Amino acid sequence: VNWKMVSEPFFLSNAFAVGLLAAHLLVLLLFAHFKWCRHDGGLLGLIRWSNKATPHLSVDHVLYVMFTGNFVGVLFSRSLHYQ
């Protein structure tokens, strides 16, 4: 369980779930802007560029995005029950 250090009532609260979701989305957006799309000028640069041509993605870059995105998801996951 990732969150053994918090109390059970807080773990089961709606505020904790929403906070984890918001933090998860924020970290994914930060990774997308500063890590995954940095060579394209960040997220906005990628959106502007995507209208012009199809981007060339290397296998290494795709794997990097998949593994880091999965790791971020694991960090912010909440198990189904408190232990």
N, C-alpha and C positions, 0 to 999 in steps of 0.2 A: 504494500500500500504506500503510495507516494505521500500521503498526508496524515501519517500517524500522530504528528505533533499537535494537531488541532483537536479540539474537543468534539465529541460526537454530535451534540446539538448544532455546533457551528458547521461541521462537515455536512450535515444533512440540510442545512439552511439553503434557501433559494438564493440569498445574497452571495454565498460562497460559490454556488454553481455559475451564477451570472458573472461573478468576478473572474473565475477561471476561464470562462468562455471569452470574455472581453480581453483578458491578458493573452490568451492563446491567439486571438485574431490580431492583436497589436504586435506581438512578436513575429507572427507570420508576415504581416505587412512590412515590418522593419527589415526582416531578412530579405523579402522580395525586393525592397527598394535599395538596401545598402549592400547586399551580398549577391543575390541571384541575378539582378538586372543592372548591376553597377556599370558594366561595360556599355550598356545601351542608354545611359543617362538616367537610371532609376526607373521607377514605374511609369512616370509620365513620359519619359523619353521612349520607353518601349511601346507605350500606347500610340504615340505620334508616329513612331517608326513602323509599327505593325500595319498601318494603312498604306505604306509605300511598297513594302516587299515582304516576302516570307523570310523569317530569320533562319539562319543556319545554326543548328544546335549540335554540339558535340555530344557523344555518348557520355563522356566524363561529366559534362555540365548537367545533363539530365539526371544522372545517378546522384550527383552532389545535391541537386534540388530535392530529389525524392528522399534521400537518406536524412538530410537535415530537416526537411519538413516533417518526416516521420518522427525524428527525435524530439522536435518541438512539441508534437502531439503527445508523445509519451510523457514529457515533462509536465504538461498541463492536464493530463488525464486524471479522472476521478474514478476510483473503482466503484463497483456496484454496491458495496457494503462497507461499513466501518468495521475495522478490526482492532 
